[in-house]
Amino acid sequence: MIDMRNIKKLIFIVLIIACTRPVIAQNPAGFQLNSVTDNSHFNSEDAKGKYVAMHFLLKTECPYCLRHTQEYFSNAAKLPNVVQVFIKPDSEEEIKSWAGKLPADELVNFPIYRDPDAKLAKQFNIPFGYEFHNQVVHYPATVLLGPDGKEVFRYTGKNNSDRLSFEKLSEKIGELSK
């Protein structure tokens, strides 16, 4: 008989390795995201010359995603050379409902973009398999693209509350800008 505890331990170890090893994904070239909170689009080609922090937020209702997004909204002006891109894989209606809990004046500056079926998350090899609100979703992650459009850093959370703080991103930008 198979011991489920050993299988769970093995799965846990594999996930930890997958989430913590430094992965530099092959970036999709020239991707575009459509905003749900306004009529804008994010085109990766238009952001060349700046850093781009891509925040892959969880699908479904997530209070940690709200806090993470609000933290970045409040501090983004401290990193004027970084474009902040907030991405959710939900339906348009779900994103609009979720974004309604964010300050409307901030959404003007930081739209929420939709990643249908987490296609872009998959292209960036964001680990999938996190169980949250009775769904299996990708893990929360922040991927930082350099001014040349290539990935220079990533942080993948181990759960919904494990996020890259603004302070840590700011430190990383400082290191990379030397």
N, C-alpha and C positions, 0 to 999 in steps of 0.2 A: 504494500500500500504506500502511496506517495504521501510524504509528510508535508502538509500545506505550510507549516511554519518555515521549513527550509526553502520552499519555493518562494514564499513571500520575502524571505531574507535575500535570496538570490536576485529577485526582481528589484528590491530596494537597492542593492549594491550596484546593479547595472544602471539604474536610474541615476544614482549619485555620480557614477563615473561619467555617464553621458551628460549630466548637467554641469559638472565641474571641470571637465577637461577643456583646455583652450581650443575652441573650434573656430576656425575662420572659414566661413561658408563661401562657396562660389556665388557671388552676388548675381542676381538677375540683372541684366543690362536694361537700362531705360524703362523702369517700371513706373506706372502711374496709379494713383489712388484717388477715388472720388470721395468728397466730403458728404456727410449726411446732414451736418449742421448748417451748411450754407452751400452755395453753388461752386465752391472752389475745387481745385484739383491739385494734388501734389505730384509733380513730375521730377523724378530723381535727376534728370539731366539739367533741369533748371536750378538745382541746388549745388551744382559743382562749384568749388571754390570755398564752400563752407562745410563745417561739420554738420552731420544730420544724425540726431538722436531719434531712433525709431522705437517707440514704446508699444510693444505687442501686448495689449491688454487682454484679459480673459473674456471669454464669451460668457454671457449671462450676467445677472445682477451681481455686482462685486463691490462692496464698500471699500475694499483696499484699492481697487482701481480708481475709485473716486478720489480717495486721499492722495494717491500717487499723482494723479493728474493735477489736482489742486496744488500740491507742493510744487510741481514744475511750472504751473501757471504763475504762481506767486513769485518764483525766483528766476524765470527765464530771462528777464532783462539783464541779469548778472552775467549771462553768457551770450552776448549779442552775435557772436560768430558761430552759434549753434542753432540750427533749425530744429525745432521740437515737432515731432510727428506722432500723433496719438492714433493708434490703429485698433479697431475692434472687428471681430469676425461675425457679429450678430446681424440680424436683419435690420433694414433701415428703421422700421418702427421701434425695435428694441433699442437701437442706438439713440434715437431721438428721445425716447422715454428716459433712458439712462442719462443722457447729456442734459436733460431738463433739470437735473440736480446740480449742475455746475453753473457758475456765474455766467449769465448771458453775455456780459460785456467782455469776459475773457474768451468765450467761444468765437468772438469776432477775430481775435488774434490767433487762436489755436483751435482750428476746426477738428472735429473727430472724423477720421477717415474709415471707410469700410473696406474690409478684406474678405470678400465673399468666400465662404468655405475655407477660410484661413489659407488661401492659395499662396499668398506672399509669405506667410509664416512658414509654410512648407518649403518654399523655395529657399528660404534662409535657414532651413534645417532647425527651426525652433522645435525642441522636443515635444512630442505629442504623447498623451497618455495620462494626463493629470485628471483625476476624478474630482469634479466640483459641481455642486447642485444637481446631482444625478445625471451629469453629462460627463463625457470624456473630452477634454479640450487640450490645447497646447499649453505649455507652462508659460508663466509671465516672463517676459524678456525685454531687455533693452539692447539694441544693436546700434553701435556707433559707426557711421561711415565717415571716412576722412574727406578732406577737400577734393581728393581725386575720385571720390565715389566708391572707394574700396573699403571693406570692413576693416576697422582697426581695433575694435574692442566689442565684447559682448558680455552681458550678465544675464544668466538664466536663473530665475528664482526656483527654489525647491518646493514652494507652495504659494498660495494666493497672497500671503502677507510678506513674502520675501521679495523685496524690490530693491532696485538700485536707487539709493537716495540721491537727491539733487547734489548734496555735498560731495558724494563719491564721484558722480559724473563730473563735477567741476574740478575735482582733483585730477581725474583722468585726462581731462582736456588740458589742464596745466602741464601735466607730464608730456603729453603728445605735442604740445606747442613749443617745447623747449628747443 
